[in-house]
Structure formats: structure tokens, C-alpha cells
């Protein structure tokens, strides 16, 4: 490992590419890995690895959770490298390791916390032996690439090493069953809460049948989509008992309390919470549990969270201007769960609203022959936008016709929907005077458009307030 | 729309809990909104299918995960003869996406092991995970009832290729995109009123003329699809896009 001329040449070329990217002020997240692989096809296998590697994977929340986990460890003196600025597929992992390596390939720091794409388990795991793997959840995601959760489950499960410590979500009856060959597992869960629903919410559920036998699933309660407790009426499969369990969420105090069933005396720790949506509680819980498993104490984590370590708000931006609330919320493209959660978040906001839906991929639209698959709109809960408090829906992008049709099937009155024909027109179509707030639901690739529209709306709201 | 005719229609949705892949649940959604008075029977895994003792106006079965195909076959294989008799009797059936795999003689895994399927069409389904076949389809469906051919658009997103001869029993003839397998223009199977296509879309919301034809087949009346104007706009946008040279799904 790490001494062949081909490996050293690949590493040197990759490092040169980093320098070139720096000079040209490009981030080039995966370029070093691509360069290295072009020279040494077994580069990842040849690359010396840090002694401690933790991967964070799962359909939703992995970026937020991975960043928070890294920040908690850094705040407590653990020197580490992350792929925060790089990709989460094999070339992104390689790029991160290259940046952390000396010219001979020796790791500069001995800990890596990296987000890992689920399908990339196939290409990464055979060459890496992680100490720990956190899987946040599994939902339907990018059907064109990842098919269905059962397929992703099989890919991940087949490549998870037997010795790796697995941190799994007991409330997700899909991902909690990963890697039957691995007995080194710890489970986290949110206990029964007042806000629970009896059944999974949503037009489509990713877990309507027992994942083992196909039999009828009975839910005891759900926190978020299919996340909750369930059992199979036929074969008896049930959610595993949690090792770390959220026993209280105090929305007033903005805290949540975790009971550690696996530690002597079942200690409890109450952690600060900056954003208290259920999705975010899962993200913070997963990061906290993983940090505990990596050796931080509960007290250290409490201190870090109280001291300002927090989830990044890149996907959620709220501002007040001229008495109006202007909010942007991002979701992954071709991810029905993420889009549904975004729509539901908007629905639950107080007051009347105008909503822009900007989920057509603007980058794909720039290439005429690139066709965006729109079928997933029928798995996303546009029904949440059929709400008496939503007074206006504005649609923008290359697939506007499909979104308009989907909105109609969701029962949204066509009289309140409009299509913006250009980016410039989006903000102009908002009738700010008629609503309490303007909301923009966008896919992550449209963050630039979304924030520019929000800026315009903020300016307008301020000007109007001053007249 | 005739509420009386709509009410008489009984539509059986087979395995709705499985058949939502790629948004294929949109077909049933549009049918419900187009036929508000019809009876929709959802047959879930473990239920006895309605068609066993009754003759529905339409049976639909939509794209499902590979893992759940085997469960669906557990229910359907013992009723294979009844299903085949209904096909021969001309009962309308719309089978889409990977649900069509079930109609083949057998489904063969990448490792070569095969599971017995319904054998309603003379074809073999070969899985090739992790290779995913992505394409767009623009083609023509011939109703073969004296009415004009219907332009169809849809997407192909699957792990499979289908071996078989559909030269006299195809669902549609493609102008753009592969049919049963790469290199073939002829897509899917049609056997009397069994309409089987691996196209996703979902195809009913994307194809208002085809939906109107299906509604007439099922009810005997000219019933317009729900949200027809919006559906036409969506269809027109896809036709224009799919005719661009090199058009395809790129991930």
C-alpha cells in the first residue's frame, strides 16, 4: 500500500491539481480524486488511511449530520479531516484523503469524518475499513439512479464490514436492518411524543409492507413519514429497542433529553437545540450519539452545542422585512420525501403565504438534450400546498407544465397558480401585500435563484414598509 | 361526464402499496379524479384479488420494487389461469413499469437464477443490476378500433431488458427510445385489452389522448381526463423535448 510508482505519481498529479485549482480559484471537490484514479486505477486501495474513519450515510440529513458531528469533534480537540467541501462518492473520498496526505501519502491527521453516498458503498467500502458508520435513514431517492430503498439497502448491506461499529436509526425499519452479518450495532430513537401520528403521513410511504416478508405492517406511531415504531402482523418483525432514546423534547426551552440505555445507570443528558423540526432533531440526535460513540462525553457535547456549535442553515434561510416573513427552504432534487417535508414546513408556518416552487433543475435545463424525470412529483406531497392559508403558488423552471399538472391533481386551485417565464419574473409575481409571508421551496441546485428572489422580496418588503 | 357510467366502473388496483415506484401511483390518482363515481378496489398483499370472483372494468398494476415482485407473484401465480382467462375475455388491464416483468415467463437475476412468473406474454425478463437502463420514449399507440393512432410519451427507468418477440403484439411503436430492449423500436405488449408497457411517466397524466381512449374502453363513454388542458401542455412539452437529438435522462 502507498509505495508503488503508479500510486506516487497519481498522488503527485492529484496534489498538483489541487494547487492548480487554488490558483484558478476553483473548489474542484472531486478533481484530485479523478486525476489520481486516471493514473492509478486502484488508488483508493493503495492510499494510506487515517487510523479512525467515520462515515455518515443515509438518504436524508447526512450532510447536516456529518457537518455537525465534525464540528462537535473539532470543538473538543479532535483533529480531523472532512469532505465538507468535496464530493461524497469515491472520487470525493479520495480527494479528501489526498488533501490530508503528505507527498508520500502519509495521513496528516489520524481522523476522518466523511459523508458517503449510499450507492458508493460498492466502490468505497472494499478499500476502507471504517471504525464507525452512521446511517441516518433510508427513503426513496433519485429513482433514476438509486431505484428504491430496498435496492439501496441491498447495496449498502452487502458492503458494510463486519467489524465496523454501526450507528443505526431504530425508528427506521428499513435502515435499522442493515448488515445482518454485523453484530456491532447501536440504535438511536425518538420515543413516543405528543406530536406523533398514528400512520405515516404522505401520498406515498416508503414502508407500507414488511421489508422481510412483505406482510402487513402495523404502526404504533410515527414521528416523520415512516420513521416511528412498527411491527409486522405476519412475521413479527419489529423496531429494535433503542440504546439511545430521546425521552423529552422541550420546545419552549429548545432542548431535548436523551436517555442512554446502554450505559451503566442509564445516564440522561439534555442538549440544546437550535432548530426544532423533527427532521432536525433526528440530525442532531444522530450526530450526538455518534460523537458519544467516538468518545466524547455528554457534558462535552452539551457544552459545545450551548457554545455555538450548531447545524448549518444553508438549506433553510428565514428573514423578516417590512413585517413580512421571507423564507427559502431547499430539498434535494428527485427526492420526494425532502420536497414533501419542505412543503409541509411551509404549510405549518403561521399566517397567510405566497409560495414559489422552483424544483426544476436549472442546470439540466441549460442542456437541451438533458431530460429531467418528473414522475417523482407524484410521490411528493404537493397536497400540502392545498391549504387555505396558501393564497398564491408561483411555479418556475423547465418542468413548469408538469408541476402545474401535479398541483391540479393535488387539488390546488388553478386560479391561484401562476408560471413565471423568467427568473426575473418570479419575485414580480409575488403579491406581497396580500400575504403575511413569501416562501420559496427550491431544489439544492437552484439555491442561487432562490436567494436572489428572496433578496428582491426583502428589498420590496422594506421599500413598501417605508412608503 | 356520465356519473351513472362512471359509477358502474369497478377498477381494481393491484398492490397499491408496492406500485408507486417512480411516481407510477399517478396513474391511479388521475383515474380516480377522472372517474369520481367509480369504485376503486385496492388489493393489498394478503388480500384475495377482486378479479378472482368478479370481472372488474379495469385492472391496473404499477411499477414496483424488484423485492416486492416476488410477493406479488405469490398472490398471482395461484390465480394465473383466472387472470389469463380475463385477458382472453378482453377485460381491460393496464400494467406499467416493472409490474410488466410479472407477465413474462420468468425473471432471471444477474446471477442466472430464475423465478417463475405469470407467463401471460411470451418473453423472458433479465435483470442486470447495477446497470440501470434510462431512456425516453416517443411513439405511437394504435387503438386498432378504427380510431386514429395516439402519440405517446414516457420514460424508461429499469434494471431489465426483455427477451421476446412482440412483432405482432406490441403496445406501441417508438420513434424515440428503446422498446422491449435496446435496439428495438417495438415497446411492450398488447393482448386484446391487456396493455403492458415498461414506460413510466406516469403515462396517464402525461398522455391525455391515451387516457381518454382508455376511459372510453373502460366505461363505453366519452369521458374527458381530469385536468386535460394541463395534461396536454405537459404532453406537448415532452414531445418537443424528446424530439431533440440525443435527448435522454442523464444522471
Interface residues (C-beta under 8 A of the other chain):
Chain A: X119 X122 X142 X143 X144 X145 X147 X148 X149 X150 X151 X155 X203 X204 X205 X208 X209 X211 X213 X214 X215 X216 X234 X336 X364 X367 X368 X369 X370 X371 X372 X373 X374 X375 X376 X377 X378 X379 X399 X401 X402 X404 X405 X406 X408 X409 X414
Chain B: X17 X18 X20 X21 X22 X23 X24 X25 X26 X29 X30 X33 X44 X45 X46 X65 X66 X67 X68 X70 X71 X74 X129 X130 X132 X134 X136 X155 X157 X159 X200 X201 X202 X205 X226 X227 X230 X231 X233 X234 X236 X237 X241 X242 X244 X245 X246 X247 X248 X249 X250 X251
